[in-house]
Amino acid sequence: MAQTTYMNVFVHGLFGWGESNPVYRRFPQWGMGSGDMLKDLRKRGYHCCAPVVGPLSSAWDRACELYAQLTGTTVDYGAAHSKLHGHARFGRSYTEPLWPDWSAERKINLIGHSFGGATSRLLLELLANGSEEERAACENPSPLFQGGKGEWVHSITCLASPHNGSTLGMADENPVALIAKMNEGLVKSMISFSEEHTYDVLLDQFGANYDTTQGVVENMLRLVDITIEHKDGAFFDLSVDGALALNRKIHMQPNVFYFSEPTCRTVPKRRGDAHRPERDMPPILRKSAVIMGGFMDAVSPGGVKIDRAWCPNDGMVNTISSLCPMGAPHREIGENETAFVPGLWHVLPVRNLDHLEIVGGIGHPIRARRMYRAIMSRIDHTLME
């Protein structure tokens, strides 16, 4: 049973959804086909919540939305940031905080899947150090940008997170179209479950929404184009250069425990260094796994060398990228290790799971429950140090 009384905040990634979305009742983001993992954890005494943040938005905008939901306030994207990217400063208002009286005494644990990892890390950075640009931009910056709140977070756990970006954007001529096509069925399901019969893209700051007269892929291309035009969207932050630019802004906090769960669902081809997807990999991820598995001997526009070490992947994220941010202090740990120290990444053994299986996938409910319980058990052990 739970040792911690802290709130465990589960942060979804690209195209993800939270508990307030009607689709969660039919197909929970956290557990997927294996059932609602948060329900299982609550039965074991854990406080859990799963906010919903922009499925196509930048890490910055998502971090601001996450903060507003936890505190029960209006989203403030920052005067400087909003001016720079040409969108509204304020977003949606939340009247009920997901974690009342959030403080150094009532901490949170952040558990992020995929892009939820970068979102969680940036939220911690802003809590700890704030933003000098935002403090200088106006007389009343959001408390998020004032810093001094690093001790409000106890731990960060990243599941299949592209700490150093994904090569999919380099390897495919139009990764947006590919990813939109991969998620077409999911978005259609979310539309059918929605009371408004549309897909909430949470791009209010741009005045953009889902157009019911267009198809799913057409909508996604249009909406992503808007974020690209304003240079404020997920697809840049998920690129190799974008992720490394984000890493340079984020500092590790000495009192926070960091965990990383890397994944891989490809194997080497018989000839050469390329990787291919395992035979039972879901069809939805096979094409992207093939593309990434054969992409090497390249250099990103920012000068990052992409070699054969980048070929192993889980269908969306390169395994080498899901270990930990490049250059960050880290150590590899075993699955059953119970001794941890703050201020460095604890990198678990690579799990033989694809990008969706790490959050429940389409089956294996016992394995999924055990995995989530193990995640929480590690966090519990940090309280015993």
Secondary structure by P-SEA (a helix, b strand, c coil): cccccbbbbbbbccccccccccccccccccccccccaaaaaaaabbbbbbbbccccccaaaaaaaaaaaaacccccccaaaaaaaccccccccccccccccccccbbbbbbbccaaaaaaaaaaaaaacccaaaaaacccccccccccccccccbbbbccccccccccccccccaaaaaaaaaaaaaaaaaaaccccccccccccccccccccccaaaaaaaaaaaaaaacccccccccaaaaaaaaaabbbbccbbbbbbbbbcccccccccccccccccccccaaaaaaaaaccccccccccccccccccccccccccccccccccbbbbbccccccccccccccccccccccccccccccaaaaaaaaaaaaaaaaaaaaac
